[in-house]
């Protein structure tokens, strides 16, 4: 008998559960389709057994839609009585009375809620958030004012800043954030992120930038002003790309605190990232001026030289006078610091400049050979020297000496990236000499490299050889082309172009036509002739956009437009075009990243019409 009763009750419970589940599905169906009358009848039954907030909210919304105000008032009163601690629900109750023109009742609920504000900051914030959630900004402000008065030791700056942001008062928002920093300097980065997400600081004449600048200057000029305000002023100038202003402030702050130059040093590194090389040099020169006893003296020396190195090798905007001045700076630094493993990078950079920009190949080789004999170098450093030495030998025309050095690095670091790079460069040496089959064998191994960049480079060269070599009649063309590439490596651009032109004249329909345009474009880039390079890439897209180098040419156009011509809008067009026309391109990920950066929104996605 007991077993029968137990089974009977379980059956009833199961039946009830199934019925409730069906009611929920029907209620949701009618609600989604806007049939609120039908939905409310189901929600009424569900609510009787399950007065949860989710069910109440749906039921209440349905009643409002069908204008059953009486029932709506009844259930929200019940819900509030059962959940007196639900502040947002009480604000919703007041809003309900406002909507049905019962202003007195609404006001009474709002005032009752405000009466609960006390010296407990946590409760004040909860009440504030409940008002904000329903858009009751006036009551939210009253709540904060009362909370600040009753709990004066608690900083409500974040809540005030949030409030002022919501009502569009950016000046007051920034003031609240900045004043909070005096209490909690450790929150600097969080405050910077919050400000940056809510205002535009990129325009020097913009109201947001001017307001924050004036506020910070006023703060810094006060007697015994906290250092955090000066640090924020430096940060502000950096956001505005006013690196000279940032340098002046950083230098002044460092002198004020008799610092070690670390703030100025950090700014110098930021300037390099933003290609403000002149100000970067000023930063490093200031740190050097503090004297050799300072901890950052050596790093500042290296960074100053590295800035010149980056300028020359990246921008390629230099004269022979500037090259000689740069070499002299490196030489003077090595005289002061000495040639040792600690100045390894300086010597390596000097050798590179001598060989590739000053036409001093023999001096570069001599310098690198001496560097190899320096005591205390690690195996990796020796490998780096050998790689640079091999590169210089290629430049000087001794490709087989270069090959021996590449093979040594490949053997010693077979499973490291530098070993794969050496194998790839050695394959290119054989390619330059017309040993296409051997080069192809080496490239096939590298296609599986863990380094994506090396694997891609190996794949591109391998595909180029496969597509253009194989028939006896093609060997001469490929040899001319490979020789021209070697001449470019040796900076003998005119001779390389003669060979390229010979191919185009003698074999006008050859499949290397797009490769020749691309190599000419890269050669112009190496010489800093940006406009000429873009002309070649444009021609490639005009005549061979469907060939394998179409996306490469478009990406180079976009990159040069962005970084050399500084035309952000045009660059954005090129990157979008790459996403549309070359969906499977290896550059797609980078192009998407550049689009986000240029739009100024790291979270933005490419629009559907661009895909």
Order of alpha helices (4+ residues) and beta strands (2+ residues): alpha-alpha-alpha-alpha-alpha-alpha-alpha-alpha-alpha-alpha-alpha-alpha-alpha-alpha-alpha-alpha-alpha-alpha-alpha-alpha-alpha-alpha-alpha-alpha-alpha-alpha-alpha-alpha-alpha-alpha-alpha-alpha
